[in-house]
Amino acid sequence: MEMTFRWFGSGFDTVTLKQIRQIPGVTGVITTLYDTKPGEVWTREKIHALKEEVEASGLHISGIESVNIHDAIKTGSSERDQYIDNYIETLRNLGEEGIHLVCYNFMPVFDWTRTELARVRPDGSTVLAYTQKAIDELNPEEMFKSIEGSANGAILPGWEPERMAIIKDLFEQYKDIDEEKLFENLKYFLERIMPVCDEYDINMAIHPDDPAWSVFGLPRIIINLENIQRMMKMVDNPHNGVTFCAGSYGTNRANDLPHMIRSLKGRIHFAHVRNLKFHSDDNFEEAAHLSSDGDFDMYEIMKALYDIGFEGPIRPDHGRMIWDEVAMPGYGLYDRALGATYLNGLWEAIDKSNKAK
């Protein structure tokens, strides 16, 4: 595996490439053109400039997260072919620049949902958190306003102000879209893009829905092993794979994370590893990566990835806000750097134990 770090780009991220370069064991970044809109073509010139900037720091681009998918594709509207053509052109430009991994999601309206961006934990750190009770009492049109003040001035991925400004219209677009229709539209999209993925050896790694159940009545499909296997079977191509996000799949406590990893051998192209602390099945907060700080056995998660021979990029996922850092919630430097070194330590221990047998 390769340890990486998510970076939103100059002008958007409080964390610098220089700082990332100093995290022991981190050799690549997972990045994006953060100022592009869903459906917009990523030009080769912009991709090349981003690549040069990263490489000048002594790192390299290990993958893209995300090339966002336009709602016309997800809803299957009459405009979807135009936007899929744009997506194919973006993939071609990425391939020409030697980038072979794209993480994306197929979530309606909200890319992810949290009800708190700065829940205070007993140690004084703050974390992202979710309670179903808060969702049930909230009008979705007020969702953005409810968290905007806790974003530390950052533009949150999937929660861009211009997108939230048309949230009522977005819900209208999805009013007739159920899980079956969403699966059909995902299949159509994947069938269209697989030829260019084959041509440029680009792994498409779908990110799970977060949390792994319906929110505000919107359909969610990438939520468990059964649905992932359905997705892979309906477009049976090795480039059609998954981002295994422990924190997202783990929101549903019925999901056996190590078992899921072992069942997806060969189709996990990217991994996000983080920990959650549950207060009930639908009330959880994000924790430090250390196993004892949450409810996940991080050793077993990393061991499962090791056992399947996972060689792709992995990154520490959402971190706590610690040591008075002010940054995009979940994406500060300090706690994610601690997480990277912890995960590297687990991997090293597993590797040494395996070789000693």
Salt bridges, closest charged atoms under 4 A:
GLU2 OE2 - HIS60 NE2 2.95
GLU52 OE2 - HIS48 NE2 3.23
GLU65 OE2 - ARG6 NH1 3.35
GLU65 OE1 - HIS272 NE2 3.14
GLU65 OE2 - ARG315 NH2 3.02
ASP71 OD2 - ARG163 NH1 2.77
ASP81 OD1 - ARG192 NH1 2.90
ASP85 OD1 - ARG192 NH2 2.51
GLU96 OE1 - ARG44 NH1 3.74
GLU97 OE2 - ARG44 NE 2.65
GLU97 OE1 - HIS48 ND1 2.91
GLU116 OE2 - ARG119 NH2 2.71
ASP123 OD2 - ARG320 NH1 2.80
GLU137 OE2 - LYS133 NZ 2.76
GLU172 OE2 - LYS175 NZ 2.80
GLU180 OE1 - ARG230 NH2 2.81
GLU184 OE1 - LYS181 NZ 3.80
GLU191 OE2 - LYS187 NZ 2.63
ASP198 OD1 - HIS239 ND1 2.84
GLU199 OE1 - ARG92 NH1 3.12
ASP201 OD1 - HIS239 NE2 2.84
ASP210 OD1 - ARG114 NH1 3.02
ASP210 OD2 - ARG274 NH2 3.04
ASP236 OD1 - ARG267 NH1 3.47
ASP281 OD1 - ARG253 NH1 3.24
GLU285 OE1 - ARG119 NH1 3.04
GLU285 OE2 - ARG121 NE 2.84
GLU285 OE1 - HIS279 NE2 3.00
GLU286 OE2 - ARG114 NH2 2.96
GLU286 OE2 - ARG274 NH1 3.08
GLU286 OE1 - HIS318 ND1 2.92
ASP293 OD2 - ARG121 NH1 2.65
ASP295 OD1 - LYS277 NZ 3.99
ASP307 OD2 - ARG262 NH2 2.75
ASP307 OD2 - LYS303 NZ 2.99
ASP317 OD2 - HIS272 ND1 3.64
ASP317 OD2 - ARG274 NE 2.77
ASP317 OD1 - ARG315 NH1 2.81
ASP317 OD1 - HIS318 NE2 3.67
ASP335 OD1 - ARG320 NH2 2.74
GLU348 OE2 - LYS352 NZ 3.49
ASP351 OD2 - LYS355 NZ 3.11
